[in-house]
């Protein structure tokens, strides 16, 4: 679970006061949330959406800011910069939003930042890692409230080189701004800390098949694999490495904070066990404020009735990509057992994860 509600609460509230609050008290402050709700980064986009909704619910319940409530308008940017630009223009020009947030793909954040600047609006990124966003391509209309790739790398590599015996590191990340900058940060820090760079690979974002890189990894004989993948890309990467026998007790897996999360770990059939990362937040932080936040989050999003539990996609079949519209029942009793036998759901999740991985689907569940 990301700490998105907390960072969005502070970011949104601070922005509201910058509006001048000269408008009528009843006028809502419109926030355009441009985030991936489909595709490889959909699990992260879902967390962004949850965070925004919880933050706005709490702020509005307390009277809003200056008597003005917040209103959220969501657009799916598919982790695709051209789509993000088009959706942002629509939110700004047609919906007249006052603030933009939600981008995950660093390329989208950089592109939307330019759109925000042209329209004299602010973009707040809570997820994107690329240092260039607030570095070499800094934009006065863009604000970051999360740790960038350099910050994460510094903490993670320092721990790895002190606690992992092996010194041979292989790096793999998506071939775009975030992946390249994250891997570059990992490589620089590992070399500085006397580790050995034995190779790197940059598959395209959304890659379905990682087998072209298996031979490269095997021949490199790494002690540690560091990845900057995220969402469903991590699911496919780690499950395929497991299938090809790359993973073992002697190999350490590590990477960016968004690589393995509660949203995708269940689909990996144990392939992510032992994965190491450096994150700026944990649900286990022992403070009253965090306990209150975690309780509010669970109350809002994790009360699932048995009758509305998602049915595993493995209960359906289609050609090569499961689709909610085209899927046909393969085993109706599978769905029935999922609904009526809670004790068997953990095994069902594992079976479904394996089936989903084999089909290289970007969807994990279908309601």
C-alpha positions in Angstrom: 0.0 0.0 0.0 1.5 3.3 -1.0 1.4 6.3 1.2 -0.5 8.2 -1.5 -3.4 9.4 0.7 -0.9 11.2 3.0 1.2 12.9 0.3 -1.9 13.9 -1.7 -3.6 15.3 1.4 -0.7 17.7 2.1 -0.1 18.5 -1.6 -3.7 19.2 -2.4 -4.3 21.3 0.8 -1.2 23.4 0.2 -2.2 24.0 -3.4 -5.7 25.1 -2.4 -4.3 28.0 -0.4 -2.3 29.1 -3.4 -5.5 29.6 -5.3 -6.2 32.7 -3.4 -9.6 31.4 -2.2 -11.4 34.4 -3.8 -14.0 32.2 -5.4 -17.4 31.6 -3.9 -17.2 29.2 -1.0 -19.4 26.7 -2.8 -17.1 26.4 -5.8 -15.2 23.1 -5.8 -11.5 22.9 -6.4 -11.2 20.6 -9.3 -8.3 18.1 -9.3 -7.5 16.3 -12.5 -6.0 12.8 -11.8 -4.2 11.6 -14.9 -3.1 8.0 -14.0 -2.8 4.6 -15.6 -6.1 2.7 -15.0 -5.3 0.1 -17.6 -2.1 -1.6 -18.9 1.1 -2.6 -17.2 0.9 0.1 -14.5 -2.8 -0.3 -13.7 -2.1 -1.8 -10.2 -0.1 1.4 -9.4 -2.8 3.6 -10.9 -5.4 1.9 -8.7 -3.4 2.8 -5.6 -3.1 6.4 -6.8 -6.9 6.5 -7.3 -7.5 5.0 -3.8 -5.1 7.6 -2.3 -6.8 10.5 -4.0 -10.3 9.4 -3.0 -9.4 8.8 0.6 -7.5 12.2 0.9 -10.4 14.1 -0.6 -13.0 12.3 1.4 -11.2 13.2 4.7 -10.5 16.8 3.6 -14.1 17.4 2.5 -15.5 15.9 5.6 -13.4 18.4 7.6 -15.0 21.3 5.7 -12.7 21.4 2.7 -10.1 24.2 2.4 -11.4 27.7 3.0 -14.9 26.3 2.8 -14.3 24.8 -0.6 -14.6 21.1 -1.3 -12.4 19.1 -3.7 -13.7 17.4 -6.7 -11.7 14.6 -8.5 -11.8 14.0 -12.2 -10.0 10.8 -13.4 -8.5 10.1 -16.8 -6.7 6.9 -17.8 -3.3 7.8 -19.3 -2.3 4.2 -19.9 1.3 5.0 -18.8 1.7 6.5 -22.3 3.0 10.1 -22.6 1.1 11.1 -25.8 -2.1 9.8 -24.2 -1.3 11.6 -20.9 -0.8 14.9 -22.8 -4.2 14.5 -24.6 -6.1 13.6 -21.4 -4.4 16.5 -19.5 -5.3 19.0 -22.2 -8.9 17.7 -22.0 -9.0 18.2 -18.2 -7.5 21.6 -18.4 -9.4 23.0 -21.4 -12.7 21.2 -21.2 -13.1 20.4 -17.5 -11.3 23.5 -16.2 -9.4 21.7 -13.5 -7.2 23.7 -11.1 -4.5 21.1 -10.4 -3.1 18.0 -12.1 -1.7 14.9 -10.3 -1.5 11.1 -10.7 1.0 10.4 -13.4 3.1 7.3 -12.8 5.2 6.9 -15.9 8.1 9.4 -15.7 7.8 10.2 -19.4 4.2 11.1 -18.8 5.1 13.3 -15.9 7.7 15.2 -17.9 5.2 15.7 -20.8 2.2 16.6 -18.6 4.5 19.1 -16.7 4.9 21.0 -20.0 1.2 21.0 -20.5 0.7 22.3 -16.9 3.2 25.1 -17.6 1.5 26.2 -20.8 -1.8 26.4 -19.0 -0.4 28.1 -15.9 -1.4 25.2 -13.7 0.5 22.9 -11.2 1.3 19.2 -11.6 2.1 17.3 -8.4 3.8 13.9 -8.9 3.5 11.4 -6.0 5.0 8.3 -7.7 7.4 9.1 -10.7 11.1 8.3 -10.0 13.1 10.0 -12.7 15.5 12.5 -11.2 15.2 14.7 -14.3 11.6 15.7 -13.4 13.0 18.0 -10.7 16.6 18.0 -12.0 17.8 18.5 -15.5 14.3 19.1 -16.9 13.0 21.0 -13.9 9.8 22.9 -14.5 8.6 25.6 -12.0 5.0 24.2 -12.4 6.0 20.7 -11.3 6.3 19.5 -7.7 7.5 16.1 -6.4 6.5 14.7 -3.0 8.2 11.3 -3.3 11.8 9.9 -3.3 13.4 9.9 -6.7 15.6 7.1 -8.2 18.8 8.5 -6.7 17.4 8.6 -3.2 16.1 5.1 -3.4 19.3 3.8 -4.9 21.5 5.4 -2.3 19.7 3.7 0.6 19.2 0.3 -1.1 22.7 -0.2 -2.5 24.3 0.8 0.8 22.4 -1.9 2.6 23.0 -4.5 -0.1 26.8 -4.1 -0.3 27.0 -4.4 3.5 24.7 -7.4 3.9 24.8 -9.5 0.7 28.0 -11.6 0.3 28.0 -11.6 -3.5 29.5 -8.7 -5.5 28.2 -9.5 -9.0 25.1 -7.4 -10.0 22.9 -7.6 -13.0 20.4 -4.8 -13.8 17.1 -4.9 -15.7 14.6 -2.1 -16.2 12.0 -0.8 -18.7 13.4 1.1 -21.7 12.2 4.6 -21.0 13.1 7.6 -18.7 12.3 6.0 -15.3 13.9 2.6 -16.1 17.1 4.1 -17.6 17.6 6.6 -14.8 16.9 4.1 -12.0 19.3 1.5 -13.5 21.9 4.2 -14.0 21.6 5.2 -10.3 21.9 1.5 -9.2 25.0 1.0 -11.4 26.7 4.2 -10.3 26.2 3.4 -6.6 27.2 -0.3 -6.9 30.4 0.6 -8.6 31.1 3.3 -6.0 30.6 0.7 -3.3 33.0 -1.8 -4.9 30.4 -4.0 -6.5 30.8 -5.5 -10.0 28.4 -4.6 -12.9 28.1 -7.9 -14.9 25.4 -6.7 -17.3 22.1 -4.9 -18.0 19.0 -5.2 -20.1 16.2 -2.8 -21.1 13.1 -4.6 -22.3 10.3 -2.3 -23.6 7.6 -1.2 -21.1 4.8 -3.7 -21.1 7.0 -6.5 -22.4 5.2 -9.9 -22.4 8.2 -12.2 -23.0 11.4 -11.9 -21.0 13.0 -15.0 -22.4 15.3 -13.1 -24.7 17.1 -11.8 -21.6 17.3 -15.2 -19.7 20.4 -16.3 -21.5 22.1 -13.0 -20.9 21.3 -13.2 -17.2 22.4 -16.9 -16.9 25.7 -16.3 -18.6 26.4 -13.3 -16.4 26.2 -15.4 -13.2 25.0 -12.6 -11.0 24.8 -12.8 -7.2 22.1 -10.0 -7.2 19.5 -9.0 -9.8 18.3 -5.4 -9.4 15.2 -4.4 -11.3 13.3 -1.1 -12.0 10.2 -2.8 -13.4 6.9 -2.2 -11.8 3.3 -3.4 -11.9 2.5 -6.3 -14.2 6.0 -6.1 -15.8 7.5 -7.3 -12.5 5.0 -10.2 -12.4 6.0 -11.4 -15.8 9.7 -10.9 -15.2 10.0 -12.7 -11.9 7.6 -15.6 -12.7 9.5 -16.2 -16.0 12.8 -16.1 -14.2 11.4 -18.7 -11.8 10.1 -20.9 -14.6 13.6 -20.9 -16.3 15.3 -21.9 -13.0 17.2 -18.6 -12.6 15.9 -17.9 -9.1 17.6 -19.8 -6.2 18.6 -19.4 -2.6 22.0 -18.1 -3.7 20.5 -15.3 -5.8 19.3 -12.0 -4.2 16.4 -10.0 -5.8 16.2 -6.3 -5.2 14.9 -3.1 -6.8 12.8 0.0 -6.9 10.1 0.6 -4.3 7.3 0.1 -6.8 8.6 -3.2 -8.2 6.9 -5.5 -5.7 3.7 -4.3 -3.9 0.7 -5.7 -2.3 -1.1 -5.2 -5.6 1.1 -7.6 -7.7 2.8 -9.9 -5.2 -0.1 -12.3 -5.1 0.2 -13.0 -8.8 3.9 -14.1 -8.6 3.4 -17.6 -7.1 6.3 -17.0 -4.6 8.7 -15.7 -7.2 9.1 -12.4 -5.3 9.9 -14.0 -2.0 12.8 -12.3 -0.3 12.7 -9.3 -2.7 14.5 -6.3 -1.2 13.7 -2.7 -1.6 14.1 0.8 0.0 10.8 2.5 0.5 10.0 5.8 2.3 6.9 4.3 3.9 5.7 1.1 5.6 2.3 0.2 7.0 4.1 -1.1 10.1 5.4 2.3 11.2 4.5 2.4 14.9 2.9 5.9 15.3 -0.6 6.9 16.2 -0.9 8.9 13.0 0.1 6.0 10.8 -2.1 3.5 12.7 -5.0 5.9 12.1 -4.2 6.2 8.4 -3.9 2.4 7.9 -7.2 1.8 9.7 -8.9 4.4 7.6 -7.5 2.9 4.4 -8.5 -0.6 5.3 -12.0 0.5 6.3 -12.4 2.3 3.0 -11.0 -0.2 0.6 -10.5 -3.6 2.1 -14.0 -4.6 3.4 -14.9 -7.1 0.7 -18.1 -9.1 1.0 -17.9 -12.8 -0.1 -20.6 -12.2 -2.6 -18.5 -9.5 -4.4 -15.1 -11.2 -4.3 -13.4 -11.1 -7.7 -13.5 -14.3 -9.7 -10.0 -15.4 -10.9 -9.4 -15.0 -14.6 -8.2 -18.6 -14.6 -11.9 -19.5 -14.4 -12.3 -18.2 -17.9 -10.7 -18.9 -21.3 -10.3 -17.0 -24.6 -7.7 -16.9 -27.3 -4.5 -15.4 -26.0 -5.6 -12.4 -24.0 -8.4 -12.7 -21.6 -11.1 -10.1 -22.0 -14.1 -9.3 -19.9 -16.3 -9.2 -23.0 -14.9 -12.2 -24.9 -14.1 -14.6 -22.0 -16.3 -17.7 -21.9 -16.7 -19.9 -18.8 -14.1 -22.8 -18.8 -15.1 -24.3 -15.5 -18.2 -22.9 -13.9 -17.6 -24.9 -10.7 -14.3 -23.0 -10.3 -16.3 -19.8 -10.0 -18.8 -21.4 -7.6 -16.0 -22.7 -5.3 -14.4 -19.3 -5.3 -17.7 -17.8 -4.1 -18.6 -20.4 -1.5 -15.4 -22.0 -0.1 -13.3 -19.2 1.5 -10.8 -21.8 2.9 -9.6 -22.7 -0.6 -9.1 -19.2 -2.0 -5.4 -19.1 -1.2 -4.7 -22.2 -3.4 -7.0 -20.7 -6.0 -5.0 -17.5 -6.1 -1.8 -19.5 -6.7 -3.4 -21.6 -9.5 -4.8 -18.5 -11.1 -1.5 -16.6 -10.9 0.2 -19.5 -12.8 -2.6 -19.5 -15.4 -2.5 -15.8 -15.8 1.3 -15.8 -16.2 1.2 -18.5 -18.9 -1.3 -16.4 -20.8 0.9 -13.2 -20.5 -2.2 -11.3 -19.6 -2.1 -7.7 -18.3 -5.3 -8.4 -16.3 -5.0 -10.1 -13.0 -8.6 -10.4 -12.0 -12.0 -10.0 -13.5 -15.1 -9.2 -11.5 
